[in-house]
Amino acid sequence: MLATLLLSLGRLAVPAPSISTAAPVQLPPFEIAPGVLMPAVSLGHPDDEGSETASAELWLKLGGTGIDTAFDYRNQGEVGAAVKSVIASGITNRSSIFITTKISPSDCTEAAALKAVKTDLEQIGVAQVDLVLHHFPCKSVAESNAIWKGLVAAKQQGLTRAIGVSNYKPSDLTAVLSLGMGTPSVNQCSMSIGNHDDTTIAFCKSHKIFYEAYSPLRRVNLGDPKIEAIGAKHNATTAQVALRWITQQGIPVASSPGVNEAYCIEDLNLGAFTLTAAEMAALSAI
């Protein structure tokens, strides 16, 4: 099942990379809000069901610091267990781990949003997370705005260091901005080579909202000769090229290497090379 799921993301289009004993050369974090540094690459929801704890533990042991979860993923307890495990073993500490979660209250009200944040924290087993996102816009502008007010309250109460949204289009973001209650730090949306919403990306950049990419390898043909040639030039895998194309645009990613040490190291080792302007343009044109 794992192989099938990874193949759907294009990961198995090329052989798995060999595991290097050298520490990954990681990219510097992005400052999404004053004093809030978000890792360039976070561990997203594992595609193989039931591996959440093992995946998060492996990621953190290998030097990863960002963990992306959500109420809808139904894995927050497992993620919390992994965080507690690596902290107890002395591998890292809570301040070095960046936890992103998302709320999806069925009742789109301010009170429901605040309650949803508290529920997420209880499931993860922490007093505060680093970033909370509204997973999907509500059916109406008024409802989405109510959720935003709840997130603002959560931040004011110290439940999260930063707040943002997910899957929001420019019209959704415009409505939130019109409230005058702060700017979302992040808008997390699907993005990969050949599958990118340039209009929303441009809107976010113009309003100082960090666009974050999820499913960064979905729909990507990692066997594309153009991607292979660029990878060969930089001694990088095609998956690394696909991820570097995103991060080099100032966009953090939530990737899903699962319980695969080679893939985790591959995702973390993006600071080892830089794509040229011509290579970036070629990848954007795919």
Backbone as CSV, one residue per row, in Angstrom:
resi,resn,N_x,N_y,N_z,CA_x,CA_y,CA_z,C_x,C_y,C_z
1,MET,0.834,-1.215,0.000,0.000,0.000,0.000,0.865,1.259,0.000
2,LEU,1.957,1.222,0.791,2.844,2.387,0.851,3.428,2.690,-0.517
3,ALA,3.876,1.637,-1.213,4.473,1.857,-2.525,3.476,2.465,-3.487
4,THR,2.229,1.995,-3.412,1.194,2.528,-4.301,0.940,3.996,-4.022
5,LEU,0.886,4.353,-2.746,0.613,5.738,-2.382,1.763,6.646,-2.778
6,LEU,2.988,6.191,-2.562,4.128,7.016,-2.924,4.228,7.168,-4.431
7,LEU,3.865,6.111,-5.159,3.901,6.198,-6.605,2.908,7.225,-7.103
8,SER,1.751,7.359,-6.402,0.749,8.345,-6.812,1.286,9.754,-6.665
9,LEU,2.298,9.931,-5.817,2.916,11.233,-5.637,4.120,11.409,-6.565
10,GLY,4.450,10.384,-7.345,5.562,10.464,-8.260,6.897,10.128,-7.638
11,ARG,6.913,9.756,-6.356,8.181,9.567,-5.643,8.976,8.389,-6.182
12,LEU,8.276,7.340,-6.589,8.967,6.150,-7.044,9.250,6.162,-8.537
13,ALA,9.120,7.321,-9.167,9.429,7.413,-10.592,10.930,7.281,-10.813
14,VAL,11.702,7.484,-9.745,13.150,7.310,-9.818,13.568,6.455,-8.630
15,PRO,14.743,5.788,-8.687,15.198,4.962,-7.571,15.376,5.785,-6.305
16,ALA,15.166,5.143,-5.167,15.384,5.827,-3.892,16.853,6.196,-3.769
17,PRO,17.155,7.378,-3.233,18.557,7.789,-3.112,19.280,6.979,-2.059
18,SER,20.578,6.851,-2.199,21.357,6.162,-1.185,21.481,7.057,0.030
19,ILE,21.555,6.459,1.204,21.602,7.229,2.438,23.022,7.721,2.699
20,SER,23.170,9.013,2.879,24.473,9.601,3.166,24.677,9.696,4.671
21,THR,25.906,9.514,5.102,26.203,9.622,6.526,26.411,11.071,6.938
22,ALA,26.546,11.975,5.971,26.752,13.388,6.276,25.438,14.031,6.704
23,ALA,25.537,15.012,7.588,24.339,15.719,8.039,23.750,16.509,6.876
24,PRO,22.425,16.526,6.740,21.794,17.265,5.638,22.128,18.752,5.714
25,VAL,22.296,19.373,4.560,22.520,20.818,4.485,21.145,21.458,4.355
26,GLN,20.614,21.929,5.477,19.256,22.446,5.479,19.197,23.917,5.081
27,LEU,18.065,24.295,4.527,17.831,25.690,4.161,17.503,26.499,5.408
28,PRO,17.785,27.785,5.402,17.421,28.623,6.555,15.905,28.759,6.657
29,PRO,15.392,29.005,7.850,13.942,29.136,8.030,13.416,30.463,7.490
30,PHE,12.101,30.547,7.369,11.440,31.774,6.926,10.788,32.441,8.144
31,GLU,10.954,33.753,8.251,10.329,34.480,9.361,8.910,34.860,8.939
32,ILE,7.933,34.055,9.344,6.547,34.259,8.915,5.830,35.324,9.742
33,ALA,6.372,35.638,10.891,5.846,36.690,11.781,7.017,37.140,12.641
34,PRO,6.942,38.301,13.252,8.065,38.781,14.066,8.538,37.737,15.080
35,GLY,9.763,37.278,14.911,10.325,36.312,15.845,9.866,34.881,15.664
36,VAL,9.030,34.627,14.667,8.512,33.270,14.440,9.170,32.704,13.180
37,LEU,10.087,31.766,13.364,10.850,31.201,12.264,10.293,29.830,11.881
38,MET,9.811,29.733,10.659,9.228,28.485,10.168,10.244,27.732,9.313
39,PRO,10.454,26.438,9.573,11.398,25.669,8.753,11.013,25.709,7.275
40,ALA,12.010,25.675,6.410,11.740,25.684,4.970,11.018,24.423,4.538
41,VAL,11.283,23.327,5.251,10.638,22.051,4.936,10.076,21.446,6.218
42,SER,8.783,21.156,6.200,8.143,20.491,7.332,7.663,19.107,6.906
43,LEU,7.506,18.240,7.874,6.980,16.904,7.615,5.466,16.977,7.536
44,GLY,4.924,16.666,6.364,3.480,16.682,6.187,2.853,15.368,6.603
45,HIS,1.563,15.240,6.362,0.802,14.048,6.734,1.325,12.826,5.984
46,PRO,1.740,11.766,6.693,2.237,10.566,6.004,1.157,9.968,5.112
47,ASP,1.563,9.479,3.965,0.600,8.897,3.034,0.310,7.435,3.345
48,ASP,1.136,6.836,4.197,0.878,5.462,4.611,0.225,5.497,5.981
49,GLU,-1.016,5.084,6.040,-1.813,5.182,7.255,-1.190,4.382,8.391
50,GLY,-1.200,4.974,9.572,-0.709,4.267,10.746,0.756,4.476,11.046
51,SER,1.444,5.303,10.262,2.883,5.482,10.463,3.223,6.837,11.077
52,GLU,2.217,7.537,11.589,2.431,8.914,12.015,3.520,9.058,13.078
53,THR,3.468,8.232,14.112,4.452,8.352,15.185,5.852,8.025,14.681
54,ALA,5.987,6.912,13.974,7.300,6.499,13.460,7.854,7.522,12.477
55,SER,6.991,8.057,11.630,7.429,9.042,10.644,7.933,10.303,11.326
56,ALA,7.169,10.811,12.292,7.566,12.041,12.987,8.831,11.826,13.811
57,GLU,8.946,10.678,14.463,10.145,10.396,15.250,11.377,10.349,14.350
58,LEU,11.265,9.674,13.218,12.389,9.573,12.289,12.793,10.950,11.792
59,TRP,11.807,11.752,11.404,12.059,13.098,10.887,12.833,13.940,11.910
60,LEU,12.383,13.917,13.146,13.011,14.717,14.187,14.406,14.187,14.536
61,LYS,14.578,12.885,14.508,15.887,12.294,14.809,16.917,12.639,13.735
62,LEU,16.453,12.817,12.506,17.357,13.125,11.391,17.669,14.612,11.272
63,GLY,17.060,15.416,12.151,17.351,16.845,12.141,16.227,17.724,11.659
64,GLY,15.113,17.119,11.236,13.953,17.909,10.853,13.371,18.601,12.074
65,THR,12.779,19.753,11.872,12.210,20.488,13.010,10.746,20.849,12.814
66,GLY,10.262,20.841,11.574,8.883,21.227,11.305,7.965,20.022,11.177
67,ILE,6.839,20.077,11.888,5.829,19.012,11.823,4.493,19.653,11.453
68,ASP,3.854,19.149,10.408,2.577,19.683,9.952,1.485,18.646,10.180
69,THR,0.484,19.015,10.975,-0.613,18.106,11.278,-1.930,18.864,11.161
70,ALA,-3.033,18.215,11.504,-4.349,18.853,11.422,-5.378,17.981,12.127
71,PHE,-6.441,18.611,12.570,-7.532,17.858,13.190,-8.083,16.825,12.210
72,ASP,-8.221,17.210,10.944,-8.779,16.312,9.934,-7.882,15.114,9.637
73,TYR,-6.599,15.201,9.945,-5.695,14.086,9.673,-5.873,12.946,10.677
74,ARG,-6.469,13.270,11.798,-6.689,12.275,12.859,-5.382,11.638,13.328
75,ASN,-4.334,12.412,13.344,-3.036,11.871,13.764,-2.351,12.745,14.809
76,GLN,-3.089,13.695,15.381,-2.445,14.641,16.295,-1.928,13.968,17.563
77,GLY,-2.623,12.945,18.028,-2.152,12.212,19.195,-0.842,11.510,18.912
78,GLU,-0.738,10.918,17.720,0.482,10.214,17.329,1.648,11.190,17.150
79,VAL,1.350,12.348,16.566,2.381,13.369,16.405,2.864,13.833,17.779
80,GLY,1.929,14.063,18.683,2.290,14.475,20.031,3.141,13.436,20.741
81,ALA,2.833,12.162,20.521,3.604,11.079,21.137,5.038,11.083,20.620
82,ALA,5.189,11.351,19.332,6.529,11.395,18.747,7.330,12.556,19.318
83,VAL,6.685,13.698,19.437,7.354,14.877,19.992,7.814,14.598,21.425
84,LYS,6.937,14.013,22.229,7.291,13.693,23.614,8.435,12.690,23.673
85,SER,8.427,11.734,22.755,9.449,10.688,22.750,10.837,11.254,22.470
86,VAL,10.951,12.098,21.446,12.276,12.625,21.096,12.765,13.629,22.131
87,ILE,11.839,14.338,22.773,12.232,15.271,23.831,12.729,14.494,25.047
88,ALA,12.010,13.434,25.392,12.396,12.616,26.542,13.748,11.942,26.324
89,SER,14.062,11.612,25.078,15.335,10.941,24.776,16.497,11.921,24.692
90,GLY,16.203,13.224,24.759,17.253,14.234,24.725,17.718,14.610,23.337
91,ILE,17.023,14.128,22.310,17.412,14.426,20.931,17.190,15.887,20.595
92,THR,16.105,16.447,21.106,15.783,17.847,20.847,14.944,18.377,22.001
93,ASN,14.469,19.604,21.873,13.596,20.170,22.899,12.408,20.834,22.213
94,ARG,11.405,21.144,22.992,10.164,21.675,22.414,10.390,22.967,21.643
95,SER,11.256,23.837,22.130,11.467,25.121,21.462,12.114,24.962,20.094
96,SER,12.714,23.806,19.838,13.367,23.570,18.550,12.434,22.912,17.537
97,ILE,11.217,22.594,17.944,10.259,21.932,17.059,9.158,22.922,16.684
98,PHE,8.899,23.042,15.403,7.874,23.951,14.903,6.644,23.127,14.530
99,ILE,5.566,23.294,15.285,4.346,22.518,15.061,3.280,23.380,14.388
100,THR,2.828,22.921,13.244,1.706,23.549,12.538,0.507,22.627,12.640
101,THR,-0.652,23.182,12.974,-1.873,22.389,12.944,-2.968,23.198,12.277
102,LYS,-4.108,22.555,12.048,-5.204,23.208,11.326,-6.526,22.877,11.990
103,ILE,-7.446,23.826,11.943,-8.777,23.608,12.510,-9.814,23.530,11.397
104,SER,-10.849,22.735,11.644,-11.949,22.598,10.688,-13.272,22.495,11.440
105,PRO,-13.632,23.530,12.202,-14.886,23.451,12.967,-16.098,23.413,12.042
106,SER,-17.027,22.517,12.326,-18.236,22.419,11.496,-19.116,23.648,11.676
107,ASP,-19.023,24.241,12.853,-19.766,25.469,13.140,-18.816,26.641,12.944
108,CYS,-19.012,27.397,11.876,-18.087,28.486,11.540,-18.389,29.737,12.360
109,THR,-18.037,29.686,13.627,-18.225,30.826,14.521,-16.907,31.101,15.246
110,GLU,-16.801,32.281,15.812,-15.600,32.649,16.547,-15.364,31.707,17.718
111,ALA,-16.443,31.410,18.455,-16.326,30.536,19.622,-15.898,29.127,19.220
112,ALA,-16.439,28.631,18.111,-16.098,27.287,17.650,-14.642,27.216,17.212
113,ALA,-14.150,28.288,16.611,-12.755,28.321,16.171,-11.815,28.267,17.367
114,LEU,-12.110,29.053,18.376,-11.271,29.071,19.574,-11.305,27.705,20.262
115,LYS,-12.473,27.110,20.319,-12.596,25.778,20.920,-11.817,24.746,20.118
116,ALA,-11.844,24.872,18.787,-11.139,23.925,17.928,-9.633,23.999,18.150
117,VAL,-9.111,25.199,18.352,-7.679,25.352,18.627,-7.324,24.640,19.929
118,LYS,-8.145,24.816,20.944,-7.896,24.171,22.235,-7.960,22.655,22.114
119,THR,-8.881,22.172,21.288,-8.985,20.725,21.062,-7.725,20.186,20.403
120,ASP,-7.223,20.919,19.416,-5.989,20.512,18.736,-4.830,20.417,19.731
121,LEU,-4.703,21.416,20.577,-3.622,21.418,21.560,-3.744,20.237,22.524
122,GLU,-4.973,19.940,22.921,-5.193,18.808,23.820,-4.800,17.495,23.145
123,GLN,-5.144,17.352,21.879,-4.813,16.122,21.170,-3.307,15.961,20.982
124,ILE,-2.631,17.053,20.678,-1.177,16.998,20.492,-0.462,16.865,21.840
125,GLY,-1.066,17.420,22.882,-0.465,17.343,24.209,0.528,18.447,24.488
126,VAL,0.252,19.635,23.938,1.126,20.784,24.167,0.282,21.982,24.616
127,ALA,0.942,22.935,25.261,0.229,24.117,25.722,0.137,25.182,24.642
128,GLN,1.015,25.094,23.662,1.053,26.078,22.576,1.633,25.442,21.322
129,VAL,1.097,25.817,20.174,1.693,25.411,18.903,2.307,26.652,18.259
130,ASP,2.994,26.452,17.166,3.671,27.577,16.529,2.826,28.245,15.453
131,LEU,1.951,27.471,14.832,1.120,28.014,13.763,-0.192,27.249,13.686
132,VAL,-1.308,27.983,13.654,-2.629,27.378,13.454,-3.234,27.956,12.191
133,LEU,-3.729,27.069,11.323,-4.355,27.485,10.071,-5.821,27.084,10.048
134,HIS,-6.639,27.886,9.386,-8.010,27.468,9.088,-7.919,26.615,7.844
135,HIS,-8.288,25.346,7.941,-8.001,24.365,6.893,-8.646,24.684,5.537
136,PHE,-9.908,25.078,5.550,-10.623,25.416,4.308,-11.563,26.594,4.573
137,PRO,-11.764,27.461,3.603,-12.718,28.560,3.789,-14.115,28.009,4.071
138,CYS,-14.906,28.766,4.815,-16.301,28.379,5.051,-17.137,28.735,3.820
139,LYS,-18.407,28.404,3.862,-19.270,28.634,2.706,-19.500,30.116,2.434
140,SER,-19.460,30.930,3.476,-19.700,32.359,3.293,-18.538,33.180,3.838
141,VAL,-18.405,34.379,3.328,-17.362,35.294,3.793,-17.533,35.587,5.276
142,ALA,-18.767,35.805,5.697,-19.035,36.126,7.097,-18.558,35.001,8.016
143,GLU,-18.760,33.758,7.594,-18.354,32.623,8.425,-16.833,32.497,8.484
144,SER,-16.174,32.657,7.344,-14.707,32.596,7.338,-14.119,33.713,8.187
145,ASN,-14.734,34.878,8.136,-14.268,35.999,8.953,-14.449,35.714,10.440
146,ALA,-15.518,35.010,10.774,-15.751,34.649,12.172,-14.656,33.699,12.659
147,ILE,-14.269,32.762,11.787,-13.182,31.847,12.131,-11.892,32.627,12.372
148,TRP,-11.640,33.619,11.526,-10.429,34.413,11.677,-10.419,35.133,13.026
149,LYS,-11.564,35.643,13.435,-11.648,36.309,14.739,-11.308,35.333,15.862
150,GLY,-11.737,34.077,15.694,-11.411,33.067,16.700,-9.926,32.762,16.740
151,LEU,-9.292,32.764,15.578,-7.853,32.533,15.527,-7.091,33.696,16.158
152,VAL,-7.569,34.902,15.918,-6.956,36.080,16.537,-7.031,35.950,18.059
153,ALA,-8.180,35.514,18.558,-8.351,35.331,20.002,-7.396,34.257,20.524
154,ALA,-7.212,33.193,19.749,-6.312,32.114,20.163,-4.875,32.620,20.281
155,LYS,-4.479,33.451,19.354,-3.129,34.012,19.409,-2.991,34.954,20.597
156,GLN,-4.008,35.762,20.830,-3.975,36.693,21.958,-3.895,35.954,23.290
157,GLN,-4.467,34.763,23.340,-4.446,33.960,24.565,-3.180,33.116,24.694
158,GLY,-2.284,33.245,23.733,-1.020,32.521,23.815,-1.102,31.061,23.439
159,LEU,-2.177,30.662,22.745,-2.323,29.266,22.350,-1.499,28.940,21.109
160,THR,-1.155,29.952,20.353,-0.336,29.787,19.156,0.510,31.029,18.932
161,ARG,1.652,30.862,18.311,2.550,31.986,18.062,2.182,32.732,16.784
162,ALA,1.559,32.039,15.849,1.169,32.661,14.585,-0.103,31.999,14.072
163,ILE,-0.830,32.712,13.216,-2.077,32.184,12.661,-2.115,32.416,11.157
164,GLY,-2.864,31.581,10.474,-2.968,31.713,9.031,-4.147,30.922,8.491
165,VAL,-4.114,30.657,7.204,-5.224,29.978,6.541,-4.660,28.934,5.579
166,SER,-5.569,28.188,4.980,-5.167,27.162,4.026,-6.223,27.047,2.943
167,ASN,-5.785,26.872,1.717,-6.695,26.735,0.569,-7.544,27.984,0.329
168,TYR,-7.033,29.138,0.694,-7.743,30.403,0.476,-7.337,31.009,-0.858
169,LYS,-8.319,31.525,-1.585,-8.095,32.246,-2.829,-8.010,33.745,-2.536
170,PRO,-7.594,34.560,-3.495,-7.498,36.007,-3.256,-8.778,36.625,-2.706
171,SER,-9.941,36.193,-3.184,-11.201,36.756,-2.689,-11.397,36.433,-1.211
172,ASP,-11.017,35.217,-0.795,-11.128,34.835,0.622,-10.165,35.664,1.468
173,LEU,-8.969,35.842,0.959,-7.960,36.602,1.694,-8.338,38.078,1.794
174,THR,-8.911,38.611,0.716,-9.335,40.014,0.720,-10.356,40.265,1.812
175,ALA,-11.261,39.319,1.980,-12.296,39.464,3.010,-11.676,39.490,4.404
176,VAL,-10.708,38.616,4.642,-10.045,38.583,5.946,-9.274,39.879,6.192
177,LEU,-8.556,40.331,5.179,-7.775,41.561,5.326,-8.660,42.765,5.592
178,SER,-9.876,42.744,5.035,-10.788,43.877,5.209,-11.256,44.041,6.650
179,LEU,-11.082,43.005,7.458,-11.481,43.086,8.864,-10.570,44.015,9.665
180,GLY,-9.341,44.190,9.173,-8.393,45.026,9.906,-7.927,44.378,11.195
181,MET,-7.949,43.030,11.212,-7.556,42.298,12.425,-6.289,41.484,12.169
182,GLY,-5.359,42.066,11.467,-4.103,41.385,11.197,-4.093,40.634,9.884
183,THR,-2.906,40.305,9.442,-2.699,39.596,8.181,-2.344,38.142,8.456
184,PRO,-2.933,37.201,7.740,-2.539,35.796,7.907,-1.037,35.654,7.656
185,SER,-0.360,34.929,8.515,1.073,34.727,8.324,1.338,33.787,7.161
186,VAL,0.431,32.832,6.966,0.635,31.782,5.964,-0.681,31.449,5.265
187,ASN,-0.583,31.116,3.993,-1.696,30.523,3.250,-1.149,29.240,2.635
188,GLN,-1.521,28.100,3.194,-0.993,26.816,2.723,-1.901,26.242,1.645
189,CYS,-1.330,25.995,0.473,-2.101,25.506,-0.673,-1.282,24.473,-1.449
190,SER,-1.951,23.739,-2.301,-1.278,22.768,-3.150,-0.379,23.493,-4.150
191,MET,0.824,22.950,-4.343,1.748,23.541,-5.318,2.821,22.532,-5.698
192,SER,3.063,22.403,-6.974,4.138,21.552,-7.458,4.477,21.977,-8.884
193,ILE,5.557,21.442,-9.425,5.903,21.735,-10.807,4.737,21.302,-11.699
194,GLY,4.261,22.208,-12.545,3.146,21.898,-13.426,1.787,22.062,-12.786
195,ASN,1.758,22.405,-11.497,0.492,22.569,-10.788,0.648,23.688,-9.763
196,HIS,0.517,24.935,-10.235,0.712,26.062,-9.325,-0.241,27.205,-9.667
197,ASP,-0.807,27.788,-8.628,-1.759,28.889,-8.759,-0.990,30.204,-8.672
198,ASP,-0.485,30.662,-9.795,0.370,31.849,-9.802,-0.353,33.116,-9.343
199,THR,-1.658,33.174,-9.594,-2.432,34.350,-9.188,-2.472,34.472,-7.667
200,THR,-2.765,33.363,-7.000,-2.832,33.382,-5.536,-1.446,33.581,-4.933
201,ILE,-0.447,32.972,-5.541,0.932,33.146,-5.054,1.331,34.623,-5.119
202,ALA,1.013,35.262,-6.237,1.357,36.679,-6.409,0.594,37.544,-5.415
203,PHE,-0.679,37.224,-5.193,-1.488,37.993,-4.239,-0.877,37.885,-2.840
204,CYS,-0.505,36.676,-2.447,0.076,36.482,-1.122,1.372,37.278,-0.968
205,LYS,2.225,37.219,-1.963,3.495,37.939,-1.880,3.275,39.450,-1.796
206,SER,2.286,39.953,-2.528,2.033,41.396,-2.515,1.461,41.867,-1.183
207,HIS,0.875,40.937,-0.410,0.307,41.305,0.895,1.128,40.739,2.055
208,LYS,2.359,40.298,1.733,3.281,39.799,2.762,2.695,38.610,3.524
209,ILE,2.040,37.745,2.793,1.526,36.490,3.331,2.398,35.370,2.767
210,PHE,2.966,34.539,3.613,3.791,33.442,3.113,2.902,32.364,2.505
211,TYR,3.150,32.076,1.260,2.479,30.969,0.595,3.279,29.718,0.958
212,GLU,2.601,28.679,1.453,3.271,27.424,1.777,2.702,26.325,0.891
213,ALA,3.573,25.456,0.398,3.149,24.414,-0.537,2.943,23.078,0.165
214,TYR,1.764,22.491,-0.052,1.588,21.086,0.335,1.479,20.256,-0.947
215,SER,1.656,18.952,-0.824,1.709,18.044,-1.980,2.706,18.547,-3.030
216,PRO,3.937,18.857,-2.623,4.910,19.452,-3.547,5.416,18.512,-4.639
217,LEU,5.119,17.220,-4.511,5.542,16.275,-5.549,4.363,15.671,-6.292
218,ARG,3.156,16.034,-5.897,1.975,15.480,-6.549,1.890,15.973,-7.997
219,ARG,1.545,15.066,-8.883,1.387,15.347,-10.315,2.705,15.707,-11.009
220,VAL,3.807,15.573,-10.302,5.101,15.878,-10.920,5.651,14.605,-11.574
221,ASN,6.024,14.693,-12.823,6.673,13.580,-13.500,8.167,13.659,-13.227
222,LEU,8.610,12.930,-12.207,10.016,13.011,-11.825,10.932,12.353,-12.851
223,GLY,10.334,11.740,-13.838,11.124,11.173,-14.913,11.244,12.105,-16.100
224,ASP,10.740,13.327,-15.963,10.831,14.307,-17.043,12.310,14.577,-17.362
225,PRO,12.697,14.466,-18.638,14.105,14.676,-19.020,14.668,16.014,-18.556
226,LYS,13.825,17.062,-18.530,14.306,18.376,-18.105,14.693,18.346,-16.625
227,ILE,13.839,17.710,-15.830,14.113,17.635,-14.390,15.315,16.735,-14.139
228,GLU,15.399,15.637,-14.874,16.526,14.721,-14.708,17.852,15.395,-15.043
229,ALA,17.860,16.180,-16.112,19.090,16.854,-16.531,19.550,17.862,-15.484
230,ILE,18.602,18.594,-14.933,18.943,19.577,-13.893,19.452,18.864,-12.649
231,GLY,18.805,17.757,-12.287,19.251,16.999,-11.123,20.666,16.476,-11.297
232,ALA,20.956,15.950,-12.481,22.283,15.406,-12.748,23.354,16.488,-12.640
233,LYS,23.030,17.682,-13.097,23.983,18.788,-13.049,24.356,19.146,-11.610
234,HIS,23.382,19.029,-10.701,23.611,19.421,-9.305,23.848,18.226,-8.380
235,ASN,23.971,17.034,-8.964,24.127,15.816,-8.157,22.982,15.694,-7.153
236,ALA,21.788,15.973,-7.633,20.586,15.936,-6.799,19.548,15.024,-7.448
237,THR,18.650,14.496,-6.637,17.568,13.680,-7.188,16.524,14.605,-7.817
238,THR,15.671,14.035,-8.636,14.637,14.856,-9.262,13.629,15.369,-8.232
239,ALA,13.406,14.600,-7.167,12.513,15.069,-6.103,13.109,16.300,-5.424
240,GLN,14.414,16.287,-5.212,15.074,17.447,-4.608,14.972,18.666,-5.522
241,VAL,15.103,18.457,-6.810,14.968,19.568,-7.756,13.569,20.155,-7.673
242,ALA,12.549,19.275,-7.599,11.159,19.733,-7.536,10.896,20.535,-6.265
243,LEU,11.501,20.102,-5.157,11.317,20.809,-3.889,12.120,22.115,-3.861
244,ARG,13.302,22.076,-4.446,14.143,23.278,-4.452,13.538,24.362,-5.328
245,TRP,12.862,23.956,-6.402,12.184,24.921,-7.270,11.156,25.717,-6.466
246,ILE,10.509,25.079,-5.522,9.506,25.758,-4.689,10.175,26.645,-3.648
247,THR,11.077,26.070,-2.868,11.681,26.827,-1.763,12.506,28.004,-2.255
248,GLN,13.065,27.884,-3.459,13.878,28.981,-3.989,13.020,30.185,-4.370
249,GLN,11.713,29.988,-4.415,10.796,31.097,-4.656,10.353,31.745,-3.344
250,GLY,10.993,31.347,-2.248,10.626,31.901,-0.945,9.384,31.253,-0.375
251,ILE,9.118,30.021,-0.801,7.917,29.306,-0.386,8.297,28.056,0.408
252,PRO,7.918,27.964,1.683,8.183,26.750,2.456,7.291,25.603,1.977
253,VAL,7.697,24.369,2.285,6.930,23.217,1.835,6.624,22.268,2.987
254,ALA,5.524,21.534,2.841,5.182,20.426,3.737,5.240,19.177,2.871
255,SER,6.291,18.390,3.057,6.502,17.205,2.243,6.119,15.952,3.025
256,SER,6.012,14.810,2.322,5.562,13.574,2.971,6.465,12.401,2.618
257,PRO,7.677,12.365,3.177,8.595,11.258,2.888,8.231,9.956,3.578
258,GLY,7.300,10.024,4.552,6.882,8.816,5.257,7.994,8.235,6.110
259,VAL,7.912,6.930,6.390,8.933,6.274,7.207,10.010,5.734,6.264
260,ASN,10.734,6.647,5.644,11.765,6.294,4.680,12.947,7.213,4.938
261,GLU,13.983,6.666,5.528,15.124,7.485,5.932,15.764,8.206,4.756
262,ALA,15.882,7.512,3.631,16.510,8.121,2.464,15.711,9.311,1.966
263,TYR,14.391,9.172,1.937,13.542,10.266,1.465,13.561,11.440,2.439
264,CYS,13.607,11.144,3.737,13.660,12.224,4.732,14.943,13.040,4.557
265,ILE,16.070,12.345,4.427,17.350,13.035,4.234,17.331,13.823,2.936
266,GLU,16.733,13.238,1.909,16.625,13.909,0.623,15.875,15.238,0.769
267,ASP,14.760,15.213,1.491,13.951,16.419,1.661,14.645,17.473,2.520
268,LEU,15.441,17.027,3.477,16.119,17.965,4.365,17.369,18.569,3.733
269,ASN,17.940,17.880,2.740,19.225,18.281,2.183,19.065,19.187,0.952
270,LEU,18.226,20.210,1.071,17.970,21.094,-0.070,18.912,22.295,-0.118
271,GLY,19.664,22.493,0.940,20.574,23.632,0.963,21.901,23.336,0.297
272,ALA,22.042,22.134,-0.247,23.315,21.733,-0.853,23.500,22.259,-2.267
273,PHE,22.444,22.803,-2.854,22.574,23.315,-4.215,21.571,24.440,-4.464
274,THR,21.836,25.235,-5.494,20.959,26.340,-5.879,20.708,26.262,-7.377
275,LEU,19.464,26.385,-7.768,19.111,26.354,-9.191,19.422,27.697,-9.845
276,THR,19.827,27.676,-11.094,20.100,28.912,-11.808,18.780,29.543,-12.250
277,ALA,18.846,30.799,-12.662,17.639,31.479,-13.147,17.061,30.766,-14.365
278,ALA,17.936,30.276,-15.228,17.479,29.560,-16.421,16.807,28.249,-16.046
279,GLU,17.340,27.572,-15.053,16.749,26.305,-14.602,15.391,26.554,-13.945
280,MET,15.294,27.612,-13.159,14.020,27.952,-12.525,12.961,28.223,-13.595
281,ALA,13.342,28.967,-14.625,12.404,29.302,-15.707,11.981,28.048,-16.448
282,ALA,12.911,27.143,-16.686,12.596,25.899,-17.403,11.615,25.047,-16.612
283,LEU,11.814,24.982,-15.312,10.912,24.196,-14.454,9.533,24.857,-14.370
284,SER,9.512,26.166,-14.321,8.234,26.898,-14.260,7.419,26.700,-15.524
285,ALA,8.108,26.448,-16.629,7.430,26.303,-17.915,6.857,24.906,-18.139
286,ILE,7.210,23.962,-17.273,6.708,22.596,-17.450,5.207,22.557,-17.199
